[in-house]
Amino acid sequence: GEEQSGQIQEIGFGLYMDLLDRAVRSLKAGNQPQLDRPLDHGAEIEFHIATLIPEDYLPDVQTRLIMYKRIASARDEDELESLQEEMIDRFGLLPESVKNLFAVTSLKHRAGPLGVRKIDLGLKGGRIHFEKITRIDPVKIIQLIQQQSRIYKLDGSDKLRITKEFNDVQTRLTFLYDLFH
């Protein structure tokens, strides 16, 4: 109605649709919508690598922005895979930085639903930060720390420190995929 129209004008149609979509998905999942949380696209992931679509791969700025939005908005692994195939068909083989972008987005799909807020993992280890409410069983984290105390340590009440060296990006990705499986 008129009130809804005023809200759309105030915050913008795109943001309004994102908020509405999030509320509908939450209700369908049987949860109370948390509209006070900032709009985000899953866990924040920092791998200290390039995760971008280079200008020399996709020169048109508008198309690049559209592809970024589509990748960030992909709902699942199938949609990400379809986007990869589309980009290869339209623009050629993916450069390493685009492969990294897809890999990090895929990792967000795994980590976010578990209650992971942030992952910061470099060549010499890093940290995993958890939300206040997480779907990870605390007993499993304690067992992980007890079984592999040289690699895992608690860092406060909401962080897991990883003290492991990694040779490359793929090793880090595989490590985290296995951890979140």
C-alpha positions in Angstrom: 0.0 0.0 0.0 0.9 3.7 0.4 2.9 3.1 3.5 5.0 0.3 1.9 5.6 2.5 -1.2 7.0 5.3 1.1 9.3 2.8 2.7 10.6 1.7 -0.7 11.3 5.3 -1.7 13.1 5.9 1.6 15.5 3.0 1.5 15.6 2.2 -2.2 14.0 -0.6 -4.1 17.0 -2.9 -4.2 17.6 -2.8 -0.4 13.8 -3.1 0.2 13.7 -6.3 -2.0 16.8 -7.7 -0.2 15.1 -7.1 3.2 11.9 -8.6 2.0 13.7 -11.6 0.5 15.6 -12.2 3.7 12.4 -12.1 5.8 10.5 -14.5 3.5 13.5 -17.0 3.5 13.7 -16.8 7.3 10.0 -17.4 7.7 10.0 -20.3 5.3 12.8 -21.9 7.3 10.7 -21.5 10.4 12.8 -18.8 11.9 12.0 -15.3 13.2 13.4 -12.7 10.7 16.3 -10.8 12.1 15.9 -7.5 10.2 18.0 -5.6 12.6 21.1 -7.4 11.5 23.1 -5.7 8.6 22.5 -7.1 5.2 25.4 -9.4 4.5 26.2 -12.2 2.1 27.5 -14.8 4.6 30.8 -15.0 6.5 33.5 -12.5 5.8 36.5 -14.3 4.4 40.1 -13.0 4.2 42.6 -15.2 2.4 45.1 -12.4 1.6 44.7 -13.2 -2.1 43.2 -11.4 -5.1 39.5 -12.2 -5.5 38.4 -10.0 -8.3 37.4 -9.9 -11.9 40.3 -8.2 -13.7 39.7 -5.4 -16.2 41.7 -7.2 -18.9 39.4 -10.2 -18.5 36.1 -8.3 -18.5 36.7 -4.7 -19.7 33.1 -3.4 -19.4 32.7 -1.9 -15.9 28.9 -2.3 -15.9 29.1 -6.0 -16.8 31.8 -6.6 -14.2 29.6 -5.0 -11.5 26.7 -7.2 -12.6 28.8 -10.3 -12.4 30.1 -9.4 -8.9 26.5 -8.9 -7.8 25.4 -12.2 -9.3 28.3 -14.1 -7.7 27.6 -12.5 -4.3 23.9 -13.3 -4.6 24.3 -16.9 -5.7 22.2 -19.0 -3.4 24.0 -22.3 -3.7 26.8 -24.3 -5.3 24.7 -25.1 -8.4 24.1 -21.4 -9.1 27.8 -20.7 -8.6 28.8 -23.4 -11.0 26.3 -22.1 -13.6 27.8 -18.7 -13.3 31.3 -20.0 -13.7 30.2 -21.8 -16.9 28.5 -18.7 -18.2 31.6 -16.6 -17.6 33.8 -19.1 -19.4 31.3 -19.2 -22.3 31.1 -15.4 -22.5 34.6 -14.3 -21.6 37.0 -17.2 -21.8 38.9 -19.3 -19.3 38.8 -17.9 -15.8 41.9 -16.1 -14.5 43.2 -17.2 -11.1 41.7 -14.2 -9.3 38.2 -15.1 -10.6 38.7 -18.7 -9.6 39.6 -17.4 -6.1 36.5 -15.3 -6.1 34.3 -18.3 -6.8 36.2 -20.5 -4.3 35.8 -17.9 -1.5 32.1 -17.5 -2.3 31.7 -21.3 -2.2 33.4 -21.3 1.2 30.9 -18.6 2.4 28.1 -20.9 1.5 29.5 -23.6 3.8 30.6 -21.4 6.7 27.7 -19.0 7.0 25.0 -21.5 7.9 27.2 -22.9 10.6 27.4 -19.6 12.4 30.9 -18.6 11.2 31.1 -14.8 11.1 34.7 -14.3 9.8 37.6 -16.4 8.5 41.1 -14.9 8.3 43.5 -17.5 7.1 46.9 -16.8 5.5 50.0 -18.8 4.8 50.9 -19.0 8.5 47.5 -19.7 9.9 44.7 -17.5 11.2 41.4 -17.4 13.0 37.8 -18.4 12.7 35.3 -16.0 14.4 31.9 -17.4 15.4 28.6 -15.7 15.7 27.0 -15.6 19.2 24.6 -18.3 18.0 26.2 -21.0 16.1 25.2 -24.4 14.8 28.6 -25.9 15.6 28.5 -28.2 18.5 30.9 -26.8 21.2 31.9 -30.4 22.2 33.2 -31.0 18.7 35.4 -27.9 18.9 36.7 -29.0 22.3 37.4 -32.5 20.8 39.2 -30.9 17.9 41.4 -28.8 20.2 42.2 -31.8 22.4 43.0 -34.1 19.4 45.1 -31.5 17.5 46.3 -29.1 20.1 49.3 -28.1 17.9 46.9 -26.8 15.2 43.8 -25.5 17.1 43.5 -23.2 20.1 40.6 -21.2 21.6 41.2 -17.5 21.3 38.5 -16.0 23.6 35.0 -17.3 23.7 34.2 -16.9 20.0 37.4 -17.5 18.1 39.3 -20.6 17.0 43.0 -20.0 16.3 44.7 -22.1 13.6 48.4 -22.4 13.9 49.2 -24.3 10.8 51.3 -23.3 7.8 49.8 -23.6 4.3 51.7 -23.8 1.1 49.1 -22.2 -1.2 45.5 -21.1 -1.5 44.2 -24.6 -2.6 45.6 -26.1 0.6 43.8 -23.5 2.7 40.6 -24.0 0.9 40.8 -27.8 1.2 41.6 -27.5 4.9 38.5 -25.3 5.5 36.2 -27.4 3.3 37.2 -30.5 5.3 36.8 -28.6 8.6 33.3 -27.4 7.7 32.1 -30.7 6.3 
